[in-house]
Amino acid sequence: MRRAYFTFALLATTAIGLWAEDTARPGLWSRQGPDPDGVYYVGPDVTSPRLVTTVFVSYPYASSEKHFKGMTVLAMVINAKGVAEHIQILHHSNDIFDQLAVDAVEHSTFAPGMLAGKPVPVWIDVRVVFSSDQSRTTPQVLIAERDLAPPTESQLEDKNHKPRSYTPPFPIHTVDADFADPFVKVPYIQVAVVSVLVSKEGLPTDVRVVRGLGFGLDQKAAAAVWHYRFFPAMKKGKPSAARRDVMVNFVKF
């Protein structure tokens, strides 16, 4: 979940310039772009990689030691051949569990993500949960970070097909808040409402929780929004700083 995000500001700024030059160009926003390393996120044009085959993850302790439990979350790129690369640990359990999780992923095969019918490298997260009862566990794919479709021409233009005098910021990349502990029982999980001031470059500059959830989740919601990227507000045809509320989801563990 914690990748190089500056690319979204660059893409947004470039696209704003193109949009200002020619708002009528069809398909201007029709295709997702990769990050600077050529890797994509799941989004309106890019499908998610799928786990095809994997292995059961062994427990490192004797069956009598049942108080050991934990979860490892890994970020990785699934390349165009369906192989995991650039594996990173996002949520640490312990050194042994982490290594077992990495080993399981390296012995797994994936169907790669697709863009316009062609396989492309895509970022995903994978979790492995180790339960105290030592029940069988396998890697599970998570999609906690994604590109969104940018605003359409109808959202940016009035009924006369001219730029609206004002349009709010639109999220173009979101990150789910990290509800990292699957062993904690919470009565319910909703979405948090977070107010964010978006710069004219489409970057968060001030983040405040408007409607929190408690249970220690509010800080995680705010932290996620710092990784959002936006098509900025437009005022009289020019990018402008503006504030808006966003609904923050939590990773579904």
N, C-alpha and C positions, 0 to 999 in steps of 0.2 A: 503494500500500500504506500510505501514511502519511496517514491521514485523522483526523477528529475522533472519538476513541474514548470520550469521556466519556459519550456517549449510552448505551453498553451498561451502564455501571454504574448509570445512572439507571433504565433499563428493568429491570435485574435487581432493584434495590432495590424498585421499585414492584411488580414481580411477586411478590417474596417476601412483601410485605405482603398482597397479594391471596390468595396461596396459604395463608398463615397464617390468614386469615379464613375460607377455605372450600376445603379440600383436595379436596372432592368435586365441585366445579364442572367439568363436562365441557368440553373445548375451551379451558381456560384458557390453554394454551400452544400453541394450534393455529395461530397466524398470526404470521408475521414482521412486525416493525415497521420503519419507515424511520428514518433518522437525522434530526437536527433540521432538515435542509434538505429532507426529504421524499424522500431517495434511499435505495435498497435495496442490499443485498449479495446475491450469489448464495447460496442456501440451500435448505432443505427445501421451502419454498413458492415460492421465486423462481427462475425459470430464467435461464440465462446469455444475454446478447445474443450474436448470431452475426454474423460478418462475411459480408456478402452480395456486395458488389462492392468492388474496390479497384484500385489502380494499381501498376505496378512503380516502385520507388524508384530514381531516377537516382543515379549516383555523381558526386561533384563534381570528381574528379581525372582527369587523362589516364590512358589505359590503361597507359602505361609506369610510372606510379607505383603499384606494386602492394603497397607495404608499408603502405598505409593501411587500417585496419580498425577496427571498433568496434561498439558496440551502444547503442541508445537505448531506454529503457523509459519508457513514458508511462502515467500514470493518467488516467482520464477518466470522465465520466458519459455513458452512452448513454441519451438521453431517450426518452420514450414514442413519439416519431416516428422513432426509429432514427438520430438525429443526435448526433455527439460534441460534448460541451460540457465546460467547466471542465478543459481539458487541462493536466496538470502533468507536469513531467519528474522521474521517479524516479531514473533512472540516466543520467548525462550521458556522452555520447561526445565530441563537440566541437560547436561552435556550428553549423557547416554541416550535419553529420549530424543534429543535433537538429532543425534547421529543416526538413530534408527529411522527417524522420519525421513531424513535425507536419503538414506539407503533405499527405503521403500519407493520414494519418488524416482530415484535413478533406475529402479527395476520396473517402472511402470511405462506403459505406452499410451499415447494420446492421439486422438484425431485432432489435427491442427485447426485453428480458427481460419475462417474463410472471408475473403474480400472479393466481391464480384466473381465468385466461383473459383478463385485461386487461393491456395493456402498461403498464409502470412504468419510471421511471428507475433505472438500476442502475450501480454502480461496476464497472469492469473495468480491467485493465492490458493494455497492448499493447506488444510489442517489435518493433524493426526491427534486424536484424543486417546489418552491412556487412562482407563478407568480403574478404580480401586479393586473391582472384582475381576480384573484381568480378562474381561471379555474381549473377543476378537475385534481388531480394529484395522482399518485400511485408510489410506489417504482419501480425502474428500475435497473436491474442487469448490472454491468460493469465488464469487464475482463481487468484490467489494468496491471496485473502482471502475468507472466507465465514462466514456464520452457520450454526450447527449447531442441530439439534433439541434443545430443552431436555429435562431429565429427564422421563420419564413418571411417571404416578401409581404404577405398579408399582415403579418404582425408588425412590420416596420413601416408600412405605408397606410395612408388613409384611403377613403373610398375613391378618391381621384387619382390614386396610384402615385401620390407624392409622399416624400418622407414625413412621418408624423412629427409634430412639434416636440414631442417627448415620448420616448419609450424607456421602460425600466431595464435594469440589467437582466440578462438571461444566463442561467448556468449552462456551460458547455462541457464541463467536466466535474463529476462529483465523486466523493469518497464516503463510504459508509463509516459511521462512528464505530469504534472498536469495542464491542461488548465481549471482552476477551476470556471471561471465565465461564465455561459451560457447566460448572459444578454449583454455581450460586443460583438459588431458586428465587426468582423475582416474580411478583404477582402477575405482572403483564409488562410487555414492552410496546410502547407506542413510538411515535416520532417526536423529536424535540423541535421546537421552533427557535431558530437562531436569526438574529438581525445582523446583517453584514454590510459594511460600507465598502463599496466596490470602486476602485480607482478608474480613471479613464483608460487605463491599460488593461482593465478586466481583472485586477488583482484584489483580494481582500486586504483591507487596511485597518479595519476595526471590526471585532466580532463580539457580540453580546448574546447571551441566552435570554430569550423572551419568555418561553414556556419550557421549564425544565421538567425532568422526570424523577429527580432524586436518585437514590441508590448509587451515588457516585458517577452517574452517567452524564451529567451536564458538562463536566470538563471534557469528556470524550467527544461530545457533540460539537463543542466549540473548537476543539483541536482538529476535527475532521473538516470543518468549514474553512480553516486556514489553508487547506489543500484544494479547495474549489477553484475553478477558473470560469470566467464569465465573458460573454459578449457584453461590453459595457453599456450603460445608459446612453441614449442619443438625445441631445437637446439641440433643436434647430439644425439637425444634420451633422452635428459634431459630437464626438465622444465626450462624456461628462461623468464626473464622480457622482454617485448616488447610492442611497441605502435601500435595501429590500430585505424581506424576511424569506428564509428558506426552511423547508421541512427536511430534517436530517433523519435518515434511516439508520438502523443499527445492523451490524453484521449478523446474519441469521445463522447461529451455531446450533 
